Amino acid sequence: MNEGEFVYAIYTAVTHSKLTENVVLPPLYEVTPHLFTNSEVIQEAYKAKMTQTPTKIQSHFTGSKSNPEQRVAYFGEDIGMNIHHVTWHLEFPFWWNDEIEDHHIERKGENFFWVHHQLTVRYDAERLSNYLDPVDELHWDDLIHEGFAPHTMYKYGGYFPSRPDNVHFEDVDGVARVRDMLIVESRIRDAIAHGYITAKDGSTISIRDSHGIDHLGDVIESSLYSPNPEYYGALHNTAHMVLGRQGDPHGKFNLPPGVLEHFETATRDPAFFRLHKYMDNIFREHKDSLTPYTKTDLEFPGISIDSVSLSSRLETSFEDFEYSLINAVDDTADIADVPISTIVHRLTHKDFTAEAVITNNEGEEVMATVRVFAWPKYDNNHVEFSFNDGRWNAIELDRFWVKLAPGANTITRSSKDSSVTVPDIPSFKTLMDKTEAALSSGSELHLEEFASGLGLPNRFLISKGKTEGMDFNLVLFVSDGAKDAAIEGLHENLAYIHYGGAGGKYPDNRPHGYPLDRRVDDERIITGLTNFKSMEVKVYHHEHCP
């Protein structure tokens, strides 16, 4: 059987089966290293295997300093970022069919929007950290300005194809015509303008409410949850294939699929973010068509945020990380394995703690949801973003429950506890060693903190920033936890569980990005609330760990 198919099947099955609810699988970059590692390093690994020489190989990002896009290669090529992207698509497969599987995946379309929106705004923040303009969206009738040489290979089947600079989109044989993409896009924009989607049976589904984004996400991806895939097509999925095959659109050279056609490799190509900026702007068109929140919608009577502070400067740096390449090379039972690994440079940050003093004047304990966001204060020309543009570019830093006693409450939160990030998955060797130790001693194997791999790497919580400091607006919003909770009694577990402990329901009733998900015509409606607080912070970058 095809190895890639087997790995995808086993990881998806373990992710979704009730029988394997808390099983932790090894990181994919140690299972299929070819998809995460430059081909030059893989060749060195084969050489080490053939000569039986234990080796540690230094990895480098693709491209050269002649290419401005290489300044942000550390983001798209980060193995933790790649794992985040593939893990999300394992949790929310586009092919998921409720009639065949044993459960419905709630808010799947909205989650598709939110995870890719966050990748896009985070990428823009990284670009601003490196003196680059935010990424431009892709246009079907314009040039693809940035070429890409992946420097990556399949284990079987050759190298991933390259794409030169400044190529026009061409029809891709057996996939789609460029004209088809424009037609599908116009139908989706037409649905947004009208405020409804037309289902297969001719009925209409309104999208002019907080649930509309879920239907729209199903349509744009498109998943089997789309109410009318024959009419609205599969804009996102088809676009990945069309863009991924521009190096050989007519199959003339029989090249294998491009990096954009694999979840593991897609973010390596800068065009991934141009494609998703294009999708994101369609989603924004919908979100901006919704009625803005009023003061009544947003206020939390009796609750006021008195102050917000950070325990230390926000500082980032690069660190070295090592992972095994044993599975990158062929082996035989007759010859022993030798240790072969690679060392990659990756972004990280110093741990920090945030403290907020929140006063509850209600006279009794209340449940609250704390929502934390940040966005760059200035664009690349040092022009300040308006509140409305800033809030659309807001990076979600945390979301958590808290019980507020009557009077003043001091809430402290460590960056390590953010609900939007996850720690590194233990290596293959670590998982095996821990399992063997537990078996031999008859003790429990505790891997609970790794049970969900849905979030971004914890070290990616904040953007890279600049040596002299980069300005961000940090905002805190406290909403009524009783109204937010999707399940009664959910707050008894103060850990912000995404799905597992909520019985398959997303724990938060509010739309992703709330209260910043809708346009803000007058920022005073939000900034004047007692349950909203903003402050300016700087993120400092050091090339090496201080």
C-alpha positions as CSV (number, residue, x, y, z in Angstrom):
1,M,0.0,0.0,0.0
2,N,1.1,3.6,-0.6
3,E,3.0,4.7,2.5
4,G,1.5,8.2,2.5
5,E,-2.0,6.9,2.2
6,F,-1.4,4.5,5.1
7,V,0.0,7.3,7.4
8,Y,-2.9,9.6,6.5
9,A,-5.5,6.8,7.1
10,I,-4.0,5.7,10.5
11,Y,-3.6,9.3,11.8
12,T,-7.1,10.2,10.8
13,A,-8.6,7.0,12.3
14,V,-6.8,7.5,15.6
15,T,-7.8,11.2,15.7
16,H,-11.5,10.4,15.3
17,S,-12.1,7.0,16.8
18,K,-13.6,6.8,20.3
19,L,-11.3,3.8,21.0
20,T,-8.2,5.9,20.6
21,E,-9.4,9.1,22.3
22,N,-6.2,9.9,24.3
23,V,-3.7,8.1,22.1
24,V,-0.7,10.3,21.2
25,L,1.0,9.6,17.9
26,P,4.6,10.5,17.1
27,P,5.2,13.8,15.2
28,L,4.8,13.4,11.5
29,Y,8.1,15.1,10.8
30,E,9.7,11.9,12.3
31,V,7.3,9.6,10.5
32,T,7.6,11.1,7.0
33,P,10.6,13.3,7.2
34,H,10.8,13.9,3.4
35,L,7.8,16.2,3.6
36,F,9.4,18.4,6.2
37,T,13.1,18.4,5.4
38,N,15.1,19.8,2.6
39,S,16.3,17.3,0.0
40,E,20.0,18.2,0.6
41,V,19.6,17.1,4.2
42,I,17.9,13.8,3.1
43,Q,20.7,13.1,0.7
44,E,23.2,13.6,3.6
45,A,21.1,11.2,5.7
46,Y,21.3,8.5,3.0
47,K,25.1,9.0,2.9
48,A,25.3,8.6,6.6
49,K,23.2,5.4,6.5
50,M,25.3,3.9,3.7
51,T,28.6,4.6,5.5
52,Q,27.1,3.7,9.0
53,T,28.2,7.1,10.3
54,P,26.2,8.7,13.2
55,T,25.4,12.2,11.9
56,K,23.7,15.5,12.9
57,I,23.0,17.6,9.8
58,Q,22.3,21.3,9.9
59,S,19.1,22.3,8.0
60,H,18.7,25.7,6.2
61,F,15.6,27.5,4.9
62,T,15.0,27.4,1.1
63,G,16.1,30.2,-1.2
64,S,18.7,32.9,-0.6
65,K,19.0,36.4,0.7
66,S,18.4,37.6,-2.9
67,N,14.8,36.7,-2.4
68,P,13.0,39.0,0.1
69,E,10.5,36.2,0.8
70,Q,13.3,34.2,2.5
71,R,13.1,36.6,5.4
72,V,9.8,34.9,6.5
73,A,10.7,31.3,5.4
74,Y,11.2,30.5,9.1
75,F,7.4,30.8,9.5
76,G,6.1,28.8,6.5
77,E,8.8,26.2,6.7
78,D,8.7,25.7,10.5
79,I,8.0,22.0,11.2
80,G,5.6,23.0,14.1
81,M,3.7,25.2,11.7
82,N,3.5,22.4,9.1
83,I,2.3,20.0,11.9
84,H,-0.4,22.5,13.0
85,H,-1.7,22.8,9.4
86,V,-1.8,19.0,8.8
87,T,-3.3,18.3,12.2
88,W,-6.2,20.7,11.6
89,H,-7.0,19.0,8.3
90,L,-6.9,15.6,10.1
91,E,-9.4,16.9,12.7
92,F,-11.6,18.5,10.1
93,P,-11.4,16.4,6.9
94,F,-13.1,17.9,3.9
95,W,-14.4,14.5,2.9
96,W,-16.1,13.8,6.2
97,N,-19.6,12.3,5.6
98,D,-22.0,12.2,8.6
99,E,-24.0,9.4,7.0
100,I,-21.0,7.1,7.0
101,E,-19.0,8.3,10.1
102,D,-20.4,8.1,13.6
103,H,-20.7,11.8,14.4
104,H,-21.1,15.4,13.1
105,I,-18.2,17.8,13.3
106,E,-19.6,21.0,14.7
107,R,-18.8,24.4,13.2
108,K,-16.5,22.8,10.7
109,G,-16.9,25.6,8.1
110,E,-16.4,28.4,10.6
111,N,-13.3,26.6,12.0
112,F,-11.9,26.4,8.4
113,F,-12.3,30.2,8.1
114,W,-10.8,30.9,11.5
115,V,-7.7,28.7,11.4
116,H,-6.7,30.0,8.0
117,H,-7.6,33.6,8.9
118,Q,-5.3,33.3,11.9
119,L,-2.5,31.9,9.7
120,T,-2.9,34.8,7.3
121,V,-2.9,37.6,9.9
122,R,0.1,35.9,11.7
123,Y,2.0,35.7,8.4
124,D,1.3,39.4,7.8
125,A,2.6,40.2,11.3
126,E,5.8,38.2,10.6
127,R,6.2,40.2,7.3
128,L,5.9,43.5,9.1
129,S,8.5,42.2,11.6
130,N,10.9,41.8,8.7
131,Y,10.2,45.1,7.0
132,L,8.0,43.6,4.3
133,D,4.5,44.7,3.3
134,P,1.5,42.5,4.1
135,V,1.0,39.8,1.5
136,D,-1.1,40.7,-1.6
137,E,-4.0,38.5,-2.5
138,L,-3.9,36.2,-5.5
139,H,-5.8,37.1,-8.7
140,W,-6.7,34.5,-11.3
141,D,-6.3,37.0,-14.1
142,D,-2.9,38.4,-12.9
143,L,0.6,37.0,-12.7
144,I,1.8,34.8,-9.9
145,H,4.7,37.1,-9.1
146,E,6.6,34.9,-6.6
147,G,8.2,31.7,-7.9
148,F,9.2,28.9,-5.5
149,A,11.8,26.2,-5.5
150,P,10.7,23.8,-2.7
151,H,14.1,21.9,-2.3
152,T,12.0,19.0,-1.1
153,M,11.5,15.5,-2.5
154,Y,9.1,12.6,-2.3
155,K,10.5,9.4,-0.7
156,Y,9.3,7.7,-3.9
157,G,8.5,9.8,-7.0
158,G,11.1,12.5,-7.5
159,Y,11.4,16.1,-6.5
160,F,8.5,18.5,-5.8
161,P,8.1,20.8,-8.9
162,S,9.4,24.4,-8.9
163,R,7.5,27.4,-10.2
164,P,9.3,30.4,-11.9
165,D,8.6,34.0,-11.1
166,N,5.9,36.0,-13.0
167,V,3.9,33.2,-14.6
168,H,0.3,33.5,-15.8
169,F,-2.3,31.1,-14.5
170,E,-3.0,28.3,-17.0
171,D,-5.8,25.8,-17.2
172,V,-4.8,22.5,-15.5
173,D,-5.7,19.5,-17.5
174,G,-8.1,17.2,-15.6
175,V,-8.5,19.7,-12.7
176,A,-10.1,23.0,-13.7
177,R,-9.9,25.9,-16.1
178,V,-9.0,29.4,-14.8
179,R,-12.4,30.5,-16.1
180,D,-14.1,28.0,-13.8
181,M,-12.4,29.5,-10.8
182,L,-13.7,33.0,-11.7
183,I,-17.2,31.6,-12.2
184,V,-17.3,29.9,-8.9
185,E,-15.8,32.9,-7.1
186,S,-18.5,35.2,-8.7
187,R,-21.3,32.8,-7.5
188,I,-19.9,32.9,-3.9
189,R,-19.6,36.7,-3.9
190,D,-23.2,36.8,-5.3
191,A,-24.4,34.7,-2.4
192,I,-22.7,37.1,0.1
193,A,-24.3,40.1,-1.6
194,H,-27.7,38.5,-1.4
195,G,-27.2,37.2,2.1
196,Y,-28.2,33.7,1.4
197,I,-26.9,30.4,-0.2
198,T,-29.0,28.4,-2.6
199,A,-29.2,24.7,-1.6
200,K,-29.4,21.8,-4.0
201,D,-33.2,21.6,-3.7
202,G,-33.6,25.3,-4.5
203,S,-34.3,26.4,-0.9
204,T,-32.3,29.2,0.6
205,I,-30.1,29.3,3.6
206,S,-29.6,32.7,5.2
207,I,-26.0,33.7,6.0
208,R,-26.9,37.1,7.5
209,D,-26.3,36.0,11.1
210,S,-23.5,34.7,13.4
211,H,-23.9,31.2,11.9
212,G,-23.6,32.3,8.3
213,I,-19.8,32.0,8.4
214,D,-20.2,28.3,9.1
215,H,-22.2,27.7,5.9
216,L,-19.9,30.0,3.9
217,G,-16.8,28.1,5.2
218,D,-18.4,24.8,4.1
219,V,-19.1,26.3,0.6
220,I,-15.6,27.8,0.1
221,E,-13.5,24.9,1.2
222,S,-15.7,23.0,-0.1
223,S,-16.4,20.0,2.2
224,L,-19.2,17.4,2.0
225,Y,-21.1,19.7,4.3
226,S,-21.6,22.2,1.5
227,P,-25.3,22.6,0.7
228,N,-24.7,22.9,-3.0
229,P,-21.2,21.8,-4.2
230,E,-22.4,21.3,-7.8
231,Y,-23.2,25.1,-8.0
232,Y,-20.6,26.6,-5.7
233,G,-17.8,24.2,-6.5
234,A,-14.8,23.7,-4.3
235,L,-13.0,27.0,-4.5
236,H,-10.3,26.4,-1.9
237,N,-9.5,22.7,-2.7
238,T,-9.5,23.2,-6.4
239,A,-7.4,26.4,-6.1
240,H,-4.7,24.5,-4.2
241,M,-4.5,22.0,-7.1
242,V,-4.5,24.6,-9.8
243,L,-1.8,26.7,-8.1
244,G,0.2,23.6,-7.2
245,R,0.4,22.4,-10.8
246,Q,1.4,25.6,-12.5
247,G,4.9,24.2,-13.0
248,D,3.5,21.5,-15.3
249,P,-0.2,22.4,-15.9
250,H,-0.7,20.1,-18.9
251,G,1.3,17.1,-17.6
252,K,3.9,17.5,-20.3
253,F,6.8,16.5,-18.0
254,N,4.8,14.1,-15.9
255,L,5.8,15.9,-12.7
256,P,4.4,14.8,-9.3
257,P,1.9,17.0,-7.4
258,G,3.3,20.3,-6.0
259,V,3.8,21.3,-2.4
260,L,0.4,23.0,-2.3
261,E,-1.3,19.7,-2.8
262,H,-0.1,18.3,0.5
263,F,-1.2,19.6,4.0
264,E,2.3,18.8,5.3
265,T,4.1,21.0,2.7
266,A,1.6,23.7,1.6
267,T,2.7,26.5,3.9
268,R,6.3,26.2,2.6
269,D,5.2,28.1,-0.6
270,P,4.7,31.8,-0.1
271,A,1.9,31.6,-2.6
272,F,-0.1,29.6,0.0
273,F,-0.5,32.8,2.0
274,R,-1.4,34.8,-1.2
275,L,-4.1,32.2,-1.9
276,H,-5.4,32.4,1.6
277,K,-5.4,36.2,1.7
278,Y,-7.7,35.9,-1.4
279,M,-10.0,33.5,0.5
280,D,-9.8,35.7,3.6
281,N,-10.9,38.8,1.7
282,I,-14.0,36.9,0.5
283,F,-14.7,36.0,4.1
284,R,-14.2,39.6,5.2
285,E,-16.7,40.7,2.5
286,H,-19.3,38.5,4.3
287,K,-18.3,39.5,7.8
288,D,-18.5,43.2,6.9
289,S,-22.0,42.7,5.5
290,L,-23.3,41.8,9.0
291,T,-24.7,44.4,11.3
292,P,-22.0,45.7,13.8
293,Y,-22.4,44.8,17.4
294,T,-24.1,47.4,19.6
295,K,-23.0,48.4,23.1
296,T,-25.8,46.2,24.5
297,D,-24.5,43.2,22.6
298,L,-21.0,43.7,24.1
299,E,-21.3,45.0,27.6
300,F,-21.0,42.8,30.7
301,P,-22.9,44.7,33.4
302,G,-21.1,45.1,36.7
303,I,-17.7,43.9,35.3
304,S,-14.8,46.3,34.8
305,I,-11.2,45.7,33.8
306,D,-9.1,48.0,36.0
307,S,-5.6,47.2,34.7
308,V,-3.6,44.9,32.5
309,S,0.2,44.4,32.8
310,L,2.9,42.0,31.7
311,S,5.5,40.4,34.0
312,S,8.4,41.2,31.6
313,R,9.4,42.5,28.2
314,L,8.1,40.4,25.2
315,E,11.3,38.9,23.7
316,T,11.8,36.5,20.8
317,S,14.8,34.7,19.5
318,F,15.8,31.7,17.4
319,E,16.7,28.3,18.9
320,D,18.1,25.1,17.5
321,F,15.8,22.0,17.5
322,E,16.8,18.5,16.7
323,Y,14.7,15.7,15.2
324,S,15.4,12.2,14.0
325,L,15.7,11.2,10.3
326,I,15.8,7.5,10.9
327,N,12.6,7.0,8.9
328,A,13.9,9.1,6.0
329,V,16.2,6.3,4.9
330,D,15.6,2.7,3.9
331,D,16.7,0.0,6.3
332,T,17.0,-3.7,6.6
333,A,16.9,-6.1,9.5
334,D,20.5,-7.2,8.6
335,I,22.1,-3.8,9.3
336,A,21.7,-1.8,12.5
337,D,20.3,1.7,12.5
338,V,22.7,4.5,13.3
339,P,21.6,7.8,14.8
340,I,20.8,10.3,12.1
341,S,19.2,13.7,12.9
342,T,18.9,17.2,11.6
343,I,19.1,20.5,13.5
344,V,16.7,23.3,12.4
345,H,16.6,27.0,13.4
346,R,13.2,28.0,14.8
347,L,11.4,31.0,16.3
348,T,10.7,31.0,20.0
349,H,10.0,33.5,22.8
350,K,10.6,34.0,26.5
351,D,7.8,32.8,28.7
352,F,5.8,35.7,30.2
353,T,2.9,36.2,32.5
354,A,0.0,38.6,32.0
355,E,-1.9,40.0,35.0
356,A,-5.4,41.7,34.9
357,V,-7.3,43.2,37.8
358,I,-11.0,42.7,37.1
359,T,-13.7,44.1,39.5
360,N,-17.0,42.3,39.9
361,N,-19.7,44.7,41.2
362,E,-22.5,42.2,40.9
363,G,-22.4,41.0,44.5
364,E,-22.2,37.3,43.6
365,E,-19.7,35.0,41.8
366,V,-20.0,35.1,38.0
367,M,-18.5,33.1,35.2
368,A,-16.5,35.0,32.6
369,T,-14.7,34.3,29.4
370,V,-11.4,36.2,28.9
371,R,-10.5,36.9,25.3
372,V,-7.0,38.3,24.4
373,F,-5.9,39.6,21.1
374,A,-3.0,41.7,19.6
375,W,-2.4,43.4,16.3
376,P,0.5,45.4,14.8
377,K,0.0,49.1,15.5
378,Y,1.7,50.3,12.2
379,D,1.9,49.2,8.6
380,N,5.3,49.0,6.8
381,N,5.2,52.7,6.1
382,H,4.7,53.4,9.8
383,V,1.1,54.5,9.2
384,E,-1.1,53.5,12.1
385,F,-3.8,50.9,11.3
386,S,-7.4,52.2,11.9
387,F,-9.2,50.3,14.7
388,N,-11.4,48.6,12.0
389,D,-8.4,47.3,10.0
390,G,-6.5,46.5,13.1
391,R,-9.2,44.4,14.7
392,W,-9.5,42.3,11.4
393,N,-5.7,41.7,11.6
394,A,-6.0,40.7,15.3
395,I,-4.0,37.7,16.4
396,E,-5.8,35.6,19.0
397,L,-3.5,35.0,21.9
398,D,-5.7,33.3,24.4
399,R,-9.3,32.4,25.4
400,F,-10.1,31.0,28.8
401,W,-12.8,30.7,31.5
402,V,-12.5,32.4,34.9
403,K,-14.7,32.7,38.0
404,L,-15.0,36.3,39.3
405,A,-15.7,36.6,43.0
406,P,-17.4,39.8,44.2
407,G,-14.9,42.7,44.4
408,A,-11.5,42.9,42.9
409,N,-10.0,39.8,41.2
410,T,-6.4,39.5,40.2
411,I,-6.1,37.1,37.3
412,T,-2.6,35.8,36.2
413,R,-2.1,33.8,33.1
414,S,1.2,32.3,31.8
415,S,2.0,32.3,28.1
416,K,2.5,28.5,28.4
417,D,-1.1,28.0,29.3
418,S,-2.6,29.7,26.2
419,S,-5.5,27.7,24.8
420,V,-4.6,28.6,21.2
421,T,-1.1,26.9,21.4
422,V,0.2,23.4,22.1
423,P,3.6,22.1,23.3
424,D,5.9,20.1,21.0
425,I,4.8,16.5,20.5
426,P,7.4,14.2,22.1
427,S,9.7,12.5,19.7
428,F,9.3,8.9,18.5
429,K,12.1,7.8,20.9
430,T,10.7,9.7,23.9
431,L,7.2,8.2,23.4
432,M,8.7,4.7,23.1
433,D,10.9,5.1,26.1
434,K,8.1,6.5,28.3
435,T,5.8,3.6,27.2
436,E,8.4,1.0,27.9
437,A,9.1,2.5,31.3
438,A,5.4,2.6,32.2
439,L,5.0,-1.0,31.0
440,S,8.0,-2.3,33.0
441,S,7.0,-0.5,36.2
442,G,3.2,-1.2,35.8
443,S,2.5,2.6,36.2
444,E,0.2,4.9,34.2
445,L,1.5,6.6,31.1
446,H,0.8,10.3,31.4
447,L,0.7,12.1,28.1
448,E,-2.5,14.2,28.7
449,E,-0.9,17.5,27.7
450,F,-0.2,16.2,24.2
451,A,-3.6,14.6,23.6
452,S,-4.7,17.5,21.4
453,G,-2.3,18.8,18.7
454,L,-4.8,21.3,17.3
455,G,-3.0,24.5,18.3
456,L,-0.1,26.4,17.0
457,P,3.3,25.7,18.5
458,N,3.5,27.5,21.9
459,R,6.7,29.2,20.9
460,F,4.7,30.9,18.0
461,L,2.4,32.6,20.4
462,I,3.8,36.1,19.6
463,S,5.3,37.4,16.4
464,K,9.0,37.8,15.9
465,G,9.1,41.6,16.4
466,K,12.1,43.8,15.7
467,T,15.5,44.4,17.3
468,E,14.4,47.9,18.3
469,G,10.9,46.7,19.3
470,M,7.8,46.4,17.3
471,D,4.6,48.1,18.5
472,F,1.4,46.0,19.0
473,N,-2.0,46.9,20.4
474,L,-2.9,44.3,23.1
475,V,-6.6,44.1,23.9
476,L,-8.5,42.2,26.6
477,F,-12.2,41.6,26.5
478,V,-14.3,39.9,29.2
479,S,-17.7,38.5,28.2
480,D,-20.5,36.7,30.1
481,G,-19.4,33.1,30.6
482,A,-23.0,32.0,31.4
483,K,-24.1,33.2,27.9
484,D,-20.9,31.9,26.2
485,A,-21.0,28.3,27.5
486,A,-22.3,25.9,24.9
487,I,-22.8,23.2,27.5
488,E,-24.2,23.6,31.1
489,G,-21.6,22.9,33.8
490,L,-18.7,23.3,31.3
491,H,-17.0,25.9,33.6
492,E,-16.4,23.3,36.3
493,N,-13.4,22.4,34.2
494,L,-11.6,25.7,33.9
495,A,-9.2,24.4,31.2
496,Y,-10.4,25.8,27.9
497,I,-11.1,22.5,26.2
498,H,-11.8,22.8,22.5
499,Y,-13.7,19.6,21.8
500,G,-12.6,16.6,23.7
501,G,-14.2,17.4,27.1
502,A,-17.2,19.1,25.6
503,G,-18.7,15.9,24.0
504,G,-18.0,17.0,20.5
505,K,-19.4,20.5,20.9
506,Y,-17.2,23.6,20.6
507,P,-17.4,25.1,24.2
508,D,-17.9,28.7,23.2
509,N,-21.2,29.9,21.7
510,R,-19.7,33.0,20.4
511,P,-18.3,33.3,16.9
512,H,-14.5,33.0,16.5
513,G,-12.9,36.4,16.9
514,Y,-15.7,37.8,19.0
515,P,-16.0,40.7,19.6
516,L,-13.6,41.8,16.8
517,D,-15.2,39.6,14.1
518,R,-17.6,42.3,12.8
519,R,-16.8,45.7,11.3
520,V,-16.5,48.6,13.8
521,D,-17.9,51.8,12.4
522,D,-17.3,53.7,15.6
523,E,-14.6,52.3,17.8
524,R,-16.0,54.2,20.9
525,I,-18.7,51.5,21.1
526,I,-16.0,49.0,22.1
527,T,-13.3,51.1,23.6
528,G,-15.8,52.8,25.9
529,L,-16.9,49.5,27.5
530,T,-15.8,48.7,31.1
531,N,-15.2,45.1,30.1
532,F,-12.7,46.1,27.4
533,K,-9.1,47.2,28.0
534,S,-6.3,47.9,25.6
535,M,-2.6,48.7,26.0
536,E,0.5,49.2,23.8
537,V,3.3,46.6,24.0
538,K,6.6,46.1,22.2
539,V,8.0,42.8,20.9
540,Y,11.8,42.7,20.9
541,H,13.8,40.3,18.8
542,H,17.3,38.9,19.5
543,E,19.0,36.7,16.9
544,H,20.0,34.2,19.5
545,C,18.7,33.3,22.9
546,P,19.9,36.0,25.4
